[in-house]
Amino acid sequence: MTGSQEKGWAGAPRDWPQALLGLRDGRSAQPLGRYAFRRLVRDASRALAEAGVSSPESDARALADLVVGRPLVMVDDVGAAEATRFLTLVARRAAREPLQLITGRMWFRGLELRARPGVFIVRPETEVVAGAAIDAARGLAREAESPGERADGGAARHLAARHRDADGASVRAASGAVSGEAALVPGPLVVDLCTGSGAIAAAVATEVPTARVVAVEIDAVAAALARENCERLAPGRVEVVQADATAPATLAALDGTVDVVVSNPPYVPAGAVEDPETARHDPERALFGGGADGLAVPTAVVRRSAALLRPGGLLVMEHDAGQGAALRAVATAAGLRQVRTGQDLTGRGRYLRARR
Ligand SMILES: C[S@@+](CC[C@H](N)C(=O)[O-])C[C@H]1O[C@@H](n2cnc3c(N)ncnc32)[C@H](O)[C@@H]1O
């Protein structure tokens, strides 16, 4: 982090736009015509760049859109109150508050999710990880519809058996903590461990309409947000359980029955967070995986997943670029097979993929 990156509002560079500096001194912005407001947005973008924000132009535009309630190109005059609010939001972003916490929303695989202080902000690289789990679940859903085409031998038989049992007491009893109603869905069973805002669970539920999705999150604030996001985006489709995802008792009734486990657990090695947005605003429990290598929670998630998965079921778990070999060894030791490391869009090994 450079010196200028560390400067917040109070330490704004001297060459910041007058409008921004005026606001800092307690004055309000003036009403602005269309071109003057666009100039102010350009100035704000330069100010954000100076503060070390990595996407200054798009952030300044997003804040302008938020304040005026429509895209910048459609804006005519902007009142003093709106201009002042815009500058206040720019000041917060310049102090390295994440854009998602300022706007209260974030995007994941085309879904708009609510974002809230104290809950991890979902990252773009997790879209690829979720995609691997969604592809597997979608394949199983198709198999269930046309049992002749099997992807992993026996999956169709497994899903058909669950569907047949769906009216009977055996499935409801086997579901334990999860509701009987959820057990009536005849698609693949997908479990999202460490769900945070519920982003992955909501994406699975919306992209695989027959999937039954159960999400686990230890933190009460995050679990509440996950419920809210999933209920809004996929009503009645995701069951969120607040619990320790690594404890054998959590979802114990589903042991040996899960088709796909997907997880983005905390995995950051101790002291490895660099950018101020993450360090100051993402909760520690969401970041650090435990131990100097960050592998304590991911290791426990792999072991728990091995117990949850049915034979042939798939685990997809995000990890740090340097953790691939260690987690392949953990997965093999846990009895998983076809153990691979999947890559992100830049070719770095970023997720574990293994079958029971
Ligand atoms: C890196 S965040 C990922 C959140 C979400 N999956 C995503 O991709 O945006 C990890 C999440 O795991 C939760 N967590 C940490 N330890 C946990 C545990 N033992 N059991 C369940 N959740 C846990 C944290 O509270 C946090 O919400």
The ligand as an SDF file (V2000), in Angstrom:
LIG
                    3D

 27 29  0  0  0  0  0  0  0  0999 V2000
  -14.8300  -16.1760    2.4710 C   0  0  0  0  0  0  0  0  0  0  0  0
  -16.4080  -15.9630    3.1830 S   0  0  0  0  0  0  0  0  0  0  0  0
  -17.3570  -16.5850    1.8190 C   0  0  0  0  0  0  0  0  0  0  0  0
  -18.8020  -16.2800    1.8670 C   0  0  0  0  0  0  0  0  0  0  0  0
  -19.5460  -16.7360    0.6040 C   0  0  0  0  0  0  0  0  0  0  0  0
  -19.4390  -18.1660    0.4210 N   0  0  0  0  0  0  0  0  0  0  0  0
  -19.0230  -16.0130   -0.6140 C   0  0  0  0  0  0  0  0  0  0  0  0
  -18.3870  -16.6360   -1.4570 O   0  0  0  0  0  0  0  0  0  0  0  0
  -19.2270  -14.8050   -0.7040 O   0  0  0  0  0  0  0  0  0  0  0  0
  -16.4480  -17.2780    4.3780 C   0  0  0  0  0  0  0  0  0  0  0  0
  -17.7290  -17.3630    5.2080 C   0  0  0  0  0  0  0  0  0  0  0  0
  -17.6130  -18.5130    6.0590 O   0  0  0  0  0  0  0  0  0  0  0  0
  -18.1410  -18.2260    7.3140 C   0  0  0  0  0  0  0  0  0  0  0  0
  -17.5300  -19.1910    8.2520 N   0  0  0  0  0  0  0  0  0  0  0  0
  -16.2990  -19.1640    8.8190 C   0  0  0  0  0  0  0  0  0  0  0  0
  -16.0870  -20.2590    9.5560 N   0  0  0  0  0  0  0  0  0  0  0  0
  -17.2220  -21.0170    9.4500 C   0  0  0  0  0  0  0  0  0  0  0  0
  -17.6250  -22.2660    9.9830 C   0  0  0  0  0  0  0  0  0  0  0  0
  -16.8100  -22.9850   10.7730 N   0  0  0  0  0  0  0  0  0  0  0  0
  -18.8570  -22.7280    9.6930 N   0  0  0  0  0  0  0  0  0  0  0  0
  -19.6920  -22.0100    8.8850 C   0  0  0  0  0  0  0  0  0  0  0  0
  -19.3740  -20.8160    8.3450 N   0  0  0  0  0  0  0  0  0  0  0  0
  -18.1450  -20.3350    8.6100 C   0  0  0  0  0  0  0  0  0  0  0  0
  -17.7800  -16.7780    7.5470 C   0  0  0  0  0  0  0  0  0  0  0  0
  -18.6010  -16.1990    8.5430 O   0  0  0  0  0  0  0  0  0  0  0  0
  -17.9870  -16.2090    6.1530 C   0  0  0  0  0  0  0  0  0  0  0  0
  -19.3050  -15.7550    5.9930 O   0  0  0  0  0  0  0  0  0  0  0  0
  1  2  1  0
  2  3  1  0
  2 10  1  0
  3  4  1  0
  4  5  1  0
  5  6  1  0
  5  7  1  0
  7  8  2  0
  7  9  1  0
 10 11  1  0
 11 12  1  0
 11 26  1  0
 12 13  1  0
 13 14  1  0
 13 24  1  0
 14 15  1  0
 14 23  1  0
 15 16  2  0
 16 17  1  0
 17 18  1  0
 17 23  2  0
 18 19  1  0
 18 20  2  0
 20 21  1  0
 21 22  2  0
 22 23  1  0
 24 25  1  0
 24 26  1  0
 26 27  1  0
M  CHG  2   2   1   9  -1
M  END
$$$$
